[in-house]
Amino acid sequence: MSVDLAGAKTPRVFVNLPDSPVLPLPFAVGDYPEVTEPVRGPLKLPVTVNGRLAKPGEIDRYELSVEPGQEFFFDLQARELGTSKLTALLTIWDEQGKKLASAGDGPLPVDTAAVTATGRTLGDPFLQFKTPENVHRIWISVEDLARRGGPLYGYRLMAFRAAQDFRATINTPFLNIPAGGTALVSVNVQRRGYNGALQIEPVSLPPGLTAAGGDIPAEVADPNNRATSRNAILTLTAAAGATLKAGELRFRVLGSMSKACRLIVWRPGSVTPSVWRARQTRAWWIVNAR
């Protein structure tokens, strides 16, 4: 069957099977060209590899041609998909079989700056990698930490050129702004190697609506904690005589250490905020959340 994704604005859509009584199936939507393992030859970046550890002990390996000094970001989705039982381990090897880096096998991060205790559930791993000297070819392997496998151990491996990454989530699924009143919008940002200051600001607000706030200060780099979650609060205030129609609000996430910005689209009436990732690029990345 074929699926039309032209209007998809979330990282996951639900597909109805023709003439089937089963519930709609979740279908992952990505930003990059998609391939399915096995993959012959070096990966062409950026790419999303769809794979599955079909049997216990299976290890999938992917080749990549590199140059010294190049920086890469590898991001794996499994638990996040909601359909996989994989507890993934990512490992990078050189041509001699030497282990260069890994993710998914280290201690869980502890946010020492958090005011309240944070959950320490093991999530999907990501890996930042800078190519060392005299290395021109690497392999990245995907395996289960407990060496399990089977039909429910699928994954999506995203590989792209970037030094760091962060994810933005709109926590406010619905917004009702009374005339002359103020409403709050909460946006969560999960830092993944990016420690610079962030500014979340609205784009093209309707007449009579003003915004304030949305600042997230820079962090001190902590080698023991690569993932740090921070929240920003924006206030949206409507003028006393403003007439607002139900519609779409857009927010832009700006990083001081990156030339790129991220645009988050939020539609009133939604009950499920969507998690999106944003990457360091030279162009504008558009990120949508209903």
LINJO-V697277 format. One line per field, one symbol per residue. psi: psi as a letter, one per 40 degrees, with the letter a starting at -180 (. if undefined). burial: # if it has 24 or more other C-alpha atoms within 12 Angstrom, else .. Layout:
psi=???
burial=???
This chain:
psi=iihhedeheiehihhhhhfheiiihhhhhieiihihiihhiiihiiihhhihgeiheihhihihhiiheihihhhhhcdddeeiehgihhhhiadeehhdiiieeiiiihgeehdihiifhhaiiihhhhhiiehehihhihihdefiiadffiihhhhihidiiiihhhehdihhhiheaiiihhhhhhhgeheiiihhiihfiihehiiiaehhiiihhheegehhhiiihihhhhideihhihahihihhhhdeieiihhhhhhieiegiihiiiihieahhhhih.
burial=........####...............####.....#.....#.##########...#######.#...#.#######.##..###########.....######...###..........##########...#.#########..##...#######################.#......###################......###..###..#.....##############.....#...########..#..########....########....######
